[in-house]
Amino acid sequence: MTAEVTLDVVREFWSEHPCDSDRSVAEDRRRYFEEIEDWRYSEHPSIIAAAHFTDFAGADVLEIGCGVGTDGRQFMRAGASYTGINLDAGSTALANEAIHTLGLKGQVLQMNGEQLGFPDHSFDHVYMMGILMATPHPESMLSEALRVLRPGGSICAMVYNRSSVNYRIEILGLRRFLRYLLVLPGVVPLLARTGFHRELLRKHRDLVLKRPWMSTNEWVNLNTDGPECPLSGVYSALEVHHMFSNAGFVKIETFVRFLNRHHYGALGRLLPDRLAENLGSRWGWHRWVWARKPTLDDGD
């Protein structure tokens, strides 16, 4: 799936579309970053519980693929010594602007996560929220994460879940076959009135007109982080366990969270929070992975 997508293509996309950068239109820069943060944790409350930001006070933390730095700022506020990296210039500039604007202490560098420019054993914790499935060679990124971790250091990563409702039913089923209805007159505004995102529907309609047939891998890439995203994969529990184990990590644990109610328009908004949370813990879109770098006690 990744062979046809280069780092240059990925870099260009994210530089032009920094993650979550469209979640506020405020002109005041402090308010802009605060509104992005408010949106992120109101829409994805499971991130805070899954990432354990407050557990790393005094630790050296590296975030690979930090976007505009929203999660990184939680590590900073909790007292971690924080370094973030992004492949692209656009996200890096916004993340550093946020640090300066909000008066925090940390740094974000432009760097390839598959070839980290840090010495061995530089960090206590590596955090990767949604980056492994968006890089052409995730195994290289994990090997580099292992290298820069100190023995016993931890890693927390989120990837998209292959066994989720979003993937099994929506992406591979409903969306793939019903997308052709978008070209019919009046369908896009009708769906928009029921709560679906009009601009996203329009982009999917344009994609149908431009590319009516595509492979499953191409379809998955274009239906995870939007119809313009060049690369985004999904993983099962077994796949992530093999990937992390092959990289050299031990004590690997994985769990799922987050049912994306916005994908279901008005119906999704009617779901009670408790029901959405329970469904998300079984068939959620976010698969979280925690693991550690071996120590001498682990026999390595």
Secondary structure, 3 states (H helix, E strand, C coil): CCCCCCHHHHHHHHHHCCCCCCCCCCCCHHHHHHHHHHHHHHHCCHHHHHHCHHHHCCCEEEEECCCCCHHHHHHHHCCCEEEEEECCHHHHHHHHHHHHHCCCCCEEEECCCCCCCCCCCCEEEEEEECCHHHCCCHHHHHHHHHHHEEEEEEEEEEEEECCCHHHHHHHHHHHHHHHHHHHCCCHHHHHHHCCCCHHHHHHHHHHHHHCCCCCHHHHHHCCCCCCCCCCCCEECHHHHHHHHHHHCCEEEEEEEECCCHHHHHHHHHHCCHHHHHHHHHHHCCEEEEEEECCCHHHCC
